[in-house]
Amino acid sequence: MVVLTDPIPGPPGDSMFPYLNHRHGIAVYEAWWMKLAYNHPILPFGSTDIMKSQYQRVTDKVVDFSRVGRVYYVTDTVYHTEEAVLDRQPNARQVASFPKPFNDEAVEVYRLR
């Protein structure tokens, strides 16, 4: 299983790496390619370079996303609303939403495949 996060330092991405990456077969990747264009898909069509970490911006490996099974995307509505996610990835299905206290924002989880 792969979990993609926004290419933005801070939550929720920063919490995904220490708690999920390399546990129970889960791989967490920062979706840096989303910075290439406003409408760039969240889930790449094929092989894509993966950075070593959010803070070490060097290529670590290449992942062929056409061969990956389950893929999820975790974002904060401050960065990407449901409408923005669906613009980039029309087949995305929201599977969880965790509202933040005291405002209308939430951390949301989408299944991309």
Backbone bond lengths (Angstrom), bond angles and torsions (degrees), N, CA, C in turn:
res aa  C-N    CA-C-N  psi(-1)  N-CA   C-N-CA  omega(-1)  CA-C   N-CA-C  phi
1 M - - - 1.440 - - 1.522 108.50 -
2 V 1.323 115.41 142.66 1.459 122.21 179.14 1.523 108.82 -120.06
3 V 1.328 115.76 137.32 1.459 122.53 173.31 1.520 107.05 -117.38
4 L 1.330 116.42 122.86 1.458 122.16 176.76 1.520 108.86 -100.80
5 T 1.329 115.73 142.24 1.461 121.19 177.74 1.521 109.45 -125.28
6 D 1.310 115.47 164.92 1.458 120.95 177.78 1.522 110.71 -64.56
7 P 1.332 116.94 148.77 1.473 120.97 177.87 1.519 111.64 -81.54
8 I 1.329 115.51 51.84 1.456 122.35 -175.80 1.521 107.86 -133.23
9 P 1.320 118.76 122.65 1.465 119.51 176.24 1.528 110.91 -60.86
10 G 1.307 116.54 141.55 1.454 121.75 -179.81 1.514 110.68 114.46
11 P 1.323 116.52 -176.98 1.453 119.48 -179.32 1.522 111.12 -71.82
12 P 1.320 120.03 153.91 1.457 126.01 -0.73 1.525 114.31 -83.29
13 G 1.327 118.15 -10.31 1.466 120.56 -177.38 1.515 113.62 -57.28
14 D 1.329 116.23 -46.02 1.464 119.42 -177.98 1.527 112.34 -59.81
15 S 1.310 117.66 -28.88 1.466 119.24 178.97 1.523 112.26 -83.35
16 M 1.313 118.00 -24.25 1.471 120.81 -179.66 1.528 111.50 -69.45
17 F 1.317 116.88 -40.82 1.469 120.28 -176.16 1.527 113.04 -62.59
18 P 1.328 120.02 -54.23 1.473 118.30 -177.03 1.517 114.04 -70.38
19 Y 1.326 118.21 -27.78 1.460 119.63 -174.54 1.520 114.41 -95.04
20 L 1.327 117.65 -24.80 1.466 119.39 -175.89 1.524 114.89 -116.85
21 N 1.322 117.60 -34.13 1.464 119.47 -171.88 1.531 111.41 -61.14
22 H 1.306 115.81 128.51 1.466 124.90 178.86 1.534 113.45 68.77
23 R 1.294 117.69 19.28 1.465 120.75 175.68 1.515 109.26 -111.43
24 H 1.300 115.90 131.05 1.468 122.35 176.93 1.528 112.06 54.40
25 G 1.318 117.16 34.83 1.459 121.71 177.52 1.521 115.24 77.43
26 I 1.311 117.67 14.69 1.469 121.87 -179.39 1.526 109.31 -92.61
27 A 1.323 115.70 135.64 1.462 121.83 174.06 1.521 107.88 -116.73
28 V 1.322 117.09 129.09 1.462 122.69 178.49 1.523 108.06 -108.16
29 Y 1.326 115.96 129.57 1.460 121.12 179.23 1.521 109.68 -130.79
30 E 1.305 115.37 142.32 1.459 121.15 171.92 1.530 107.55 -80.40
31 A 1.309 117.06 126.95 1.465 122.07 -177.96 1.532 110.07 -83.74
32 W 1.335 115.52 67.50 1.469 121.75 -175.96 1.526 112.46 -59.92
33 W 1.313 117.91 -27.80 1.468 123.20 -177.73 1.526 111.65 -64.89
34 M 1.334 118.08 -16.63 1.459 119.89 177.08 1.525 111.23 -65.06
35 K 1.330 117.42 -19.86 1.465 121.51 179.02 1.531 111.99 -78.79
36 L 1.332 117.36 -11.50 1.463 120.34 -177.17 1.523 112.40 -67.07
37 A 1.334 116.28 -38.97 1.460 121.09 -179.19 1.525 108.56 -159.22
38 Y 1.322 115.31 151.13 1.463 121.04 -178.67 1.532 112.03 -56.55
39 N 1.326 117.04 -35.31 1.461 120.41 -175.55 1.531 113.24 -104.28
40 H 1.312 117.95 12.82 1.466 120.34 178.94 1.524 109.14 -62.88
41 P 1.340 118.32 133.74 1.462 120.22 -179.91 1.533 111.94 -58.90
42 I 1.313 115.45 149.74 1.462 120.38 176.42 1.518 109.65 -71.10
43 L 1.323 116.64 -42.40 1.457 122.49 179.69 1.527 109.43 -97.99
44 P 1.328 117.52 113.41 1.468 119.88 179.47 1.531 111.33 -62.80
45 F 1.319 115.65 156.05 1.466 121.00 -178.28 1.526 112.82 -78.57
46 G 1.300 117.97 -27.72 1.463 120.79 -175.55 1.510 111.08 -146.51
47 S 1.317 115.68 -137.03 1.464 121.60 -176.68 1.529 111.33 -74.61
48 T 1.328 114.69 137.93 1.468 121.35 -178.25 1.520 109.27 -144.29
49 D 1.325 115.70 139.78 1.467 120.55 174.45 1.517 109.81 -65.00
50 I 1.315 115.97 141.30 1.456 122.65 175.73 1.519 107.41 -114.62
51 M 1.316 116.16 131.63 1.458 120.73 179.85 1.531 110.19 -76.31
52 K 1.311 115.49 151.77 1.458 121.35 -178.25 1.526 111.31 -58.99
53 S 1.314 116.71 -42.67 1.461 121.18 175.89 1.518 108.27 -162.81
54 Q 1.311 115.14 174.14 1.455 119.28 177.79 1.519 111.97 -61.35
55 Y 1.305 116.25 -27.54 1.453 120.13 -174.15 1.525 112.90 -106.67
56 Q 1.329 117.24 -17.03 1.467 121.62 174.29 1.525 106.94 -106.64
57 R 1.300 116.85 96.62 1.463 122.67 -172.35 1.519 111.57 -85.43
58 V 1.332 116.67 55.97 1.456 122.64 175.31 1.526 107.80 -125.27
59 T 1.325 115.61 149.51 1.459 120.23 -178.54 1.522 110.92 -65.77
60 D 1.315 115.03 130.66 1.458 122.09 178.78 1.524 110.47 -101.58
61 K 1.326 116.02 -42.08 1.459 121.20 -178.46 1.518 108.84 -165.35
62 V 1.319 115.40 179.31 1.455 122.26 176.50 1.521 107.43 -119.22
63 V 1.327 116.91 133.71 1.458 121.99 177.47 1.520 108.52 -115.62
64 D 1.328 116.34 130.91 1.463 121.62 175.12 1.525 107.33 -92.37
65 F 1.323 116.27 97.89 1.457 121.29 -175.57 1.521 112.81 -67.89
66 S 1.321 118.70 -15.96 1.464 119.93 176.03 1.527 111.27 -70.45
67 R 1.340 117.28 -15.30 1.463 121.71 -179.19 1.534 113.49 -105.54
68 V 1.321 116.47 -2.89 1.462 120.54 -178.05 1.525 109.25 -83.14
69 G 1.324 116.37 138.36 1.469 121.34 179.74 1.520 112.25 -73.91
70 R 1.317 116.76 -102.54 1.467 121.43 -177.82 1.525 110.68 -77.40
71 V 1.331 115.03 132.53 1.463 121.14 178.46 1.524 108.05 -133.25
72 Y 1.343 114.69 128.28 1.457 122.07 177.65 1.523 109.23 -119.72
73 Y 1.318 114.91 156.96 1.458 121.77 177.64 1.521 107.74 -129.44
74 V 1.342 116.78 128.33 1.461 122.32 179.77 1.526 108.13 -114.97
75 T 1.326 115.48 127.08 1.457 120.50 -179.33 1.522 110.34 -141.52
76 D 1.285 115.29 168.79 1.452 122.98 173.94 1.526 106.07 -109.79
77 T 1.317 117.40 137.98 1.464 119.40 -178.53 1.525 112.52 -63.65
78 V 1.326 117.52 -13.59 1.466 120.51 172.74 1.529 108.95 -64.04
79 Y 1.331 116.63 -35.14 1.466 121.89 -177.96 1.524 111.92 -91.53
80 H 1.326 116.64 -48.40 1.467 120.59 -176.62 1.519 110.69 -141.80
81 T 1.323 115.16 115.52 1.455 120.58 175.63 1.525 109.10 -73.84
82 E 1.314 116.44 170.07 1.473 119.90 177.50 1.528 110.22 -58.35
83 E 1.319 117.23 -40.68 1.467 121.21 178.87 1.528 110.98 -60.83
84 A 1.324 117.43 -42.54 1.467 121.21 179.65 1.533 110.91 -66.72
85 V 1.322 116.90 -38.69 1.471 120.27 177.50 1.521 109.49 -63.13
86 L 1.325 117.50 -46.39 1.462 120.60 -178.47 1.523 112.51 -68.74
87 D 1.326 117.79 -27.58 1.476 120.21 174.31 1.520 110.32 -63.73
88 R 1.314 115.95 -41.33 1.470 120.82 -179.27 1.525 112.15 -79.90
89 Q 1.319 116.74 -35.81 1.465 121.80 -172.35 1.534 108.24 -139.12
90 P 1.344 117.47 82.34 1.472 121.06 -174.44 1.536 114.89 -58.38
91 N 1.314 117.68 -25.46 1.466 120.07 -179.06 1.525 113.29 -86.54
92 A 1.338 118.84 0.92 1.465 121.91 -178.75 1.529 110.07 -65.35
93 R 1.340 115.09 139.81 1.466 121.13 176.14 1.524 108.48 -122.38
94 Q 1.320 116.17 124.34 1.464 118.97 177.51 1.530 108.54 -70.12
95 V 1.343 115.61 128.71 1.464 119.96 -178.89 1.528 112.19 -114.35
96 A 1.330 117.38 -15.50 1.464 120.63 177.46 1.520 109.69 -159.57
97 S 1.325 114.48 150.00 1.453 121.19 175.61 1.525 107.21 -142.10
98 F 1.321 115.75 130.03 1.457 121.95 -178.34 1.525 108.17 -118.42
99 P 1.344 116.83 95.95 1.469 120.38 -177.94 1.523 111.80 -62.06
100 K 1.323 114.66 142.86 1.460 120.71 175.07 1.531 107.90 -87.28
101 P 1.310 116.54 144.94 1.470 117.92 177.82 1.530 111.13 -70.19
102 F 1.293 115.56 146.51 1.467 123.78 169.96 1.532 115.11 75.10
103 N 1.334 119.02 9.92 1.472 120.29 173.57 1.531 109.49 -158.99
104 D 1.321 116.84 -176.58 1.468 121.35 -177.29 1.518 112.75 -95.48
105 E 1.306 118.51 11.09 1.463 121.99 -178.20 1.519 110.57 -86.82
106 A 1.351 114.78 161.53 1.464 120.08 179.80 1.523 109.84 -154.96
107 V 1.306 115.44 157.63 1.460 121.71 167.80 1.520 105.19 -95.26
108 E 1.340 116.40 126.92 1.458 120.09 -174.93 1.524 110.91 -122.57
109 V 1.317 114.80 147.39 1.454 122.63 -179.86 1.528 108.14 -119.40
110 Y 1.332 115.46 130.66 1.460 122.21 -179.91 1.506 110.20 -121.84
111 R 1.320 116.68 140.50 1.457 120.22 172.04 1.520 106.89 -93.73
112 L 1.331 115.82 123.98 1.466 121.12 -179.63 1.521 111.11 -97.78
113 R 1.318 116.07 -28.13 1.471 120.92 176.60 1.505 107.87 -154.38
